Amino acid sequence: MSLKINKLHAQLEDGTAILNGVDLEVPAGEVHAIMGPNGSGKSTLSKVVAGHEGYEVTGGTVELDGVDLLEMEVDERSRAGVFLAFQYPAEVPGVSNANFIRAARQARLPDGEELDAVAFYKELYEKMDLLEMDRKFTGRAVNEGFSGGEKKRNEILQMLMLEPKFCILDETDSGLDIDALKIVAKGVNAMRSPDRGILLITHYQRLLDYIEPDHVHVMAEGRIARSGGPELARELEEKGYDFLKQLATA
């Protein structure tokens, strides 16, 4: 199993090109990190893979297990196993966390099969304990009134409960203090599996101190400018991104 992105081009609705030929493969069992300066296309890449309607794909392919994701609607991509943790998680007033996750789990079951409520809540509480979340969050509306750290933990809770084939985390570390970062990282590391691929999008080395990637890629000018091992992230920490921008146009 792998996510394969080949020569992917995408633009905004106004015609502004953002992705300019992204090539990337993330096999199952591996964690890949994408880094890069603001405006390089990192978040756009995550949204295009997930099916955000604000972007138009103008070329290239995105496949999961050999299946063309670009031909699927957003909900179909989700059921196929793609999960996106947002940089800015949305609030869903009037819908409790427990009901939200339960509905998402139910939607993934075969027609006619019902979710076992007792087993569901047992698993939910176990995952909440892992993320050090108070049980009261089950009855609160999704992300409504949550702090930044609580929203990010809630995203990881959803990921843990849905057990997707492929996880994309778009700057999940942004706005987190060190304690919250460690908890989120613990949740992500719990998802590492030979059957699952994970793509981390981040600006900073500090997340990778707790979630060590197998590979690191740097985006610049809408494409992958350089790839390497975990040492590449440390090099970026020392040198910054300016010297990599030249690689994107070379």
PALUM-599020 format. One record per residue (C-alpha): residue number from 1; residue in three letters; chain; x, y, z. Coordinates in steps of 0.25 Angstrom, whole numbers, plus 5000, padded with zeros to 4 digits. Example, Ala and Ser with C-alpha at 12.3 -4.5 7.8 and 13.67 -1.06 7.14 Angstrom:
# residues 2
ATOM numar fipa zafi    X    Y    Z
ATOM     1  ALA    A 5049 4982 5031
ATOM     2  SER    A 5055 4996 5029
END
This chain:
# residues 250
ATOM numar fipa zafi    X    Y    Z
ATOM     1  MET    A 5000 5000 5000
ATOM     2  SER    A 5005 5014 4997
ATOM     3  LEU    A 5001 5028 4993
ATOM     4  LYS    A 5007 5032 4980
ATOM     5  ILE    A 5007 5046 4975
ATOM     6  ASN    A 5012 5048 4961
ATOM     7  LYS    A 5014 5061 4954
ATOM     8  LEU    A 5003 5068 4962
ATOM     9  HIS    A 4999 5082 4957
ATOM    10  ALA    A 4988 5090 4964
ATOM    11  GLN    A 4983 5104 4964
ATOM    12  LEU    A 4973 5113 4972
ATOM    13  GLU    A 4960 5116 4966
ATOM    14  ASP    A 4965 5130 4961
ATOM    15  GLY    A 4976 5122 4953
ATOM    16  THR    A 4988 5124 4962
ATOM    17  ALA    A 4997 5112 4961
ATOM    18  ILE    A 5001 5106 4974
ATOM    19  LEU    A 5006 5092 4971
ATOM    20  ASN    A 5016 5091 4960
ATOM    21  GLY    A 5019 5077 4958
ATOM    22  VAL    A 5019 5070 4971
ATOM    23  ASP    A 5025 5056 4971
ATOM    24  LEU    A 5024 5048 4984
ATOM    25  GLU    A 5022 5033 4989
ATOM    26  VAL    A 5019 5030 5003
ATOM    27  PRO    A 5019 5014 5005
ATOM    28  ALA    A 5011 5008 5016
ATOM    29  GLY    A 5019 5006 5029
ATOM    30  GLU    A 5027 5019 5027
ATOM    31  VAL    A 5026 5033 5032
ATOM    32  HIS    A 5030 5045 5023
ATOM    33  ALA    A 5031 5059 5027
ATOM    34  ILE    A 5029 5071 5017
ATOM    35  MET    A 5036 5084 5021
ATOM    36  GLY    A 5037 5097 5014
ATOM    37  PRO    A 5035 5112 5015
ATOM    38  ASN    A 5021 5119 5015
ATOM    39  GLY    A 5015 5119 5002
ATOM    40  SER    A 5022 5107 4996
ATOM    41  GLY    A 5010 5098 4995
ATOM    42  LYS    A 5010 5089 5007
ATOM    43  SER    A 4996 5091 5012
ATOM    44  THR    A 4991 5092 4998
ATOM    45  LEU    A 4997 5078 4995
ATOM    46  SER    A 4989 5073 5007
ATOM    47  LYS    A 4976 5079 5003
ATOM    48  VAL    A 4977 5074 4989
ATOM    49  VAL    A 4980 5060 4993
ATOM    50  ALA    A 4968 5061 5002
ATOM    51  GLY    A 4959 5067 4992
ATOM    52  HIS    A 4957 5082 4996
ATOM    53  GLU    A 4948 5088 4986
ATOM    54  GLY    A 4955 5101 4986
ATOM    55  TYR    A 4966 5096 4977
ATOM    56  GLU    A 4966 5091 4963
ATOM    57  VAL    A 4976 5080 4959
ATOM    58  THR    A 4981 5083 4945
ATOM    59  GLY    A 4991 5071 4943
ATOM    60  GLY    A 4996 5059 4949
ATOM    61  THR    A 4991 5047 4958
ATOM    62  VAL    A 4989 5044 4972
ATOM    63  GLU    A 4987 5029 4975
ATOM    64  LEU    A 4984 5021 4988
ATOM    65  ASP    A 4987 5006 4986
ATOM    66  GLY    A 4986 5008 4971
ATOM    67  VAL    A 4972 5015 4972
ATOM    68  ASP    A 4971 5029 4966
ATOM    69  LEU    A 4967 5038 4978
ATOM    70  LEU    A 4965 5050 4968
ATOM    71  GLU    A 4953 5043 4962
ATOM    72  MET    A 4946 5042 4976
ATOM    73  GLU    A 4938 5052 4984
ATOM    74  VAL    A 4943 5056 4998
ATOM    75  ASP    A 4934 5046 5006
ATOM    76  GLU    A 4939 5035 4996
ATOM    77  ARG    A 4953 5038 4999
ATOM    78  SER    A 4951 5038 5014
ATOM    79  ARG    A 4944 5024 5013
ATOM    80  ALA    A 4956 5019 5004
ATOM    81  GLY    A 4965 5022 5016
ATOM    82  VAL    A 4970 5036 5015
ATOM    83  PHE    A 4970 5045 5028
ATOM    84  LEU    A 4974 5060 5028
ATOM    85  ALA    A 4977 5066 5042
ATOM    86  PHE    A 4975 5081 5039
ATOM    87  GLN    A 4984 5093 5043
ATOM    88  TYR    A 4972 5100 5048
ATOM    89  PRO    A 4961 5090 5052
ATOM    90  ALA    A 4947 5095 5049
ATOM    91  GLU    A 4936 5096 5060
ATOM    92  VAL    A 4923 5088 5059
ATOM    93  PRO    A 4913 5094 5068
ATOM    94  GLY    A 4902 5085 5073
ATOM    95  VAL    A 4909 5072 5070
ATOM    96  SER    A 4916 5065 5081
ATOM    97  ASN    A 4929 5059 5080
ATOM    98  ALA    A 4924 5045 5083
ATOM    99  ASN    A 4913 5046 5073
ATOM   100  PHE    A 4922 5052 5062
ATOM   101  ILE    A 4932 5040 5063
ATOM   102  ARG    A 4921 5030 5065
ATOM   103  ALA    A 4915 5035 5052
ATOM   104  ALA    A 4928 5034 5045
ATOM   105  ARG    A 4931 5020 5049
ATOM   106  GLN    A 4917 5016 5046
ATOM   107  ALA    A 4918 5021 5032
ATOM   108  ARG    A 4930 5012 5029
ATOM   109  LEU    A 4922 4999 5033
ATOM   110  PRO    A 4916 4991 5022
ATOM   111  ASP    A 4901 4993 5020
ATOM   112  GLY    A 4892 4987 5030
ATOM   113  GLU    A 4903 4986 5041
ATOM   114  GLU    A 4902 4994 5054
ATOM   115  LEU    A 4913 4999 5063
ATOM   116  ASP    A 4914 4993 5076
ATOM   117  ALA    A 4911 5004 5086
ATOM   118  VAL    A 4918 4998 5098
ATOM   119  ALA    A 4931 4994 5090
ATOM   120  PHE    A 4931 5008 5083
ATOM   121  TYR    A 4931 5016 5097
ATOM   122  LYS    A 4941 5006 5103
ATOM   123  GLU    A 4951 5009 5091
ATOM   124  LEU    A 4947 5024 5091
ATOM   125  TYR    A 4951 5025 5106
ATOM   126  GLU    A 4964 5017 5104
ATOM   127  LYS    A 4968 5027 5093
ATOM   128  MET    A 4964 5039 5101
ATOM   129  ASP    A 4973 5034 5113
ATOM   130  LEU    A 4984 5032 5103
ATOM   131  LEU    A 4983 5047 5099
ATOM   132  GLU    A 4980 5051 5114
ATOM   133  MET    A 4966 5057 5110
ATOM   134  ASP    A 4956 5058 5121
ATOM   135  ARG    A 4943 5050 5118
ATOM   136  LYS    A 4935 5062 5118
ATOM   137  PHE    A 4939 5065 5104
ATOM   138  THR    A 4931 5054 5099
ATOM   139  GLY    A 4918 5062 5102
ATOM   140  ARG    A 4924 5076 5097
ATOM   141  ALA    A 4921 5081 5083
ATOM   142  VAL    A 4933 5078 5073
ATOM   143  ASN    A 4944 5088 5076
ATOM   144  GLU    A 4934 5098 5080
ATOM   145  GLY    A 4941 5107 5091
ATOM   146  PHE    A 4953 5098 5091
ATOM   147  SER    A 4967 5103 5092
ATOM   148  GLY    A 4977 5102 5081
ATOM   149  GLY    A 4983 5090 5088
ATOM   150  GLU    A 4970 5083 5091
ATOM   151  LYS    A 4966 5084 5076
ATOM   152  LYS    A 4979 5078 5072
ATOM   153  ARG    A 4977 5066 5082
ATOM   154  ASN    A 4963 5065 5077
ATOM   155  GLU    A 4968 5063 5063
ATOM   156  ILE    A 4977 5052 5067
ATOM   157  LEU    A 4966 5046 5075
ATOM   158  GLN    A 4958 5045 5062
ATOM   159  MET    A 4969 5039 5055
ATOM   160  LEU    A 4972 5028 5065
ATOM   161  MET    A 4957 5025 5065
ATOM   162  LEU    A 4956 5024 5050
ATOM   163  GLU    A 4969 5016 5048
ATOM   164  PRO    A 4971 5022 5033
ATOM   165  LYS    A 4980 5015 5023
ATOM   166  PHE    A 4987 5028 5021
ATOM   167  CYS    A 4989 5040 5031
ATOM   168  ILE    A 4992 5054 5027
ATOM   169  LEU    A 4995 5064 5038
ATOM   170  ASP    A 4995 5079 5033
ATOM   171  GLU    A 5004 5086 5043
ATOM   172  THR    A 4998 5079 5055
ATOM   173  ASP    A 5009 5085 5064
ATOM   174  SER    A 5005 5099 5061
ATOM   175  GLY    A 5001 5107 5074
ATOM   176  LEU    A 5005 5095 5083
ATOM   177  ASP    A 5013 5097 5096
ATOM   178  ILE    A 5023 5086 5099
ATOM   179  ASP    A 5014 5078 5108
ATOM   180  ALA    A 5003 5078 5097
ATOM   181  LEU    A 5013 5075 5086
ATOM   182  LYS    A 5018 5062 5094
ATOM   183  ILE    A 5003 5057 5096
ATOM   184  VAL    A 5000 5059 5081
ATOM   185  ALA    A 5013 5053 5077
ATOM   186  LYS    A 5009 5041 5086
ATOM   187  GLY    A 4996 5039 5079
ATOM   188  VAL    A 5003 5040 5065
ATOM   189  ASN    A 5013 5030 5069
ATOM   190  ALA    A 5002 5021 5073
ATOM   191  MET    A 4997 5021 5059
ATOM   192  ARG    A 5010 5016 5053
ATOM   193  SER    A 5008 5002 5046
ATOM   194  PRO    A 5013 4994 5035
ATOM   195  ASP    A 4999 4996 5029
ATOM   196  ARG    A 4999 5011 5030
ATOM   197  GLY    A 5006 5023 5023
ATOM   198  ILE    A 5007 5036 5030
ATOM   199  LEU    A 5010 5050 5024
ATOM   200  LEU    A 5014 5061 5034
ATOM   201  ILE    A 5014 5075 5029
ATOM   202  THR    A 5022 5084 5038
ATOM   203  HIS    A 5031 5097 5039
ATOM   204  TYR    A 5040 5092 5050
ATOM   205  GLN    A 5049 5082 5055
ATOM   206  ARG    A 5043 5081 5069
ATOM   207  LEU    A 5032 5072 5064
ATOM   208  LEU    A 5041 5063 5058
ATOM   209  ASP    A 5049 5061 5071
ATOM   210  TYR    A 5037 5054 5076
ATOM   211  ILE    A 5032 5047 5063
ATOM   212  GLU    A 5044 5043 5056
ATOM   213  PRO    A 5041 5042 5041
ATOM   214  ASP    A 5047 5032 5031
ATOM   215  HIS    A 5049 5042 5020
ATOM   216  VAL    A 5048 5058 5020
ATOM   217  HIS    A 5044 5065 5007
ATOM   218  VAL    A 5046 5080 5005
ATOM   219  MET    A 5036 5088 4997
ATOM   220  ALA    A 5039 5101 4989
ATOM   221  GLU    A 5032 5108 4978
ATOM   222  GLY    A 5021 5097 4978
ATOM   223  ARG    A 5029 5085 4976
ATOM   224  ILE    A 5039 5076 4984
ATOM   225  ALA    A 5052 5083 4984
ATOM   226  ARG    A 5060 5073 4992
ATOM   227  SER    A 5058 5060 4999
ATOM   228  GLY    A 5067 5052 5010
ATOM   229  GLY    A 5067 5046 5023
ATOM   230  PRO    A 5064 5052 5037
ATOM   231  GLU    A 5077 5059 5036
ATOM   232  LEU    A 5071 5068 5026
ATOM   233  ALA    A 5061 5074 5036
ATOM   234  ARG    A 5073 5078 5045
ATOM   235  GLU    A 5081 5084 5033
ATOM   236  LEU    A 5069 5093 5031
ATOM   237  GLU    A 5068 5097 5045
ATOM   238  GLU    A 5083 5102 5044
ATOM   239  LYS    A 5083 5108 5030
ATOM   240  GLY    A 5068 5112 5028
ATOM   241  TYR    A 5061 5111 5015
ATOM   242  ASP    A 5067 5122 5006
ATOM   243  PHE    A 5078 5113 5000
ATOM   244  LEU    A 5067 5103 4996
ATOM   245  LYS    A 5059 5112 4988
ATOM   246  GLN    A 5070 5112 4977
ATOM   247  LEU    A 5068 5097 4976
ATOM   248  ALA    A 5053 5099 4972
ATOM   249  THR    A 5057 5107 4960
ATOM   250  ALA    A 5070 5100 4956
END
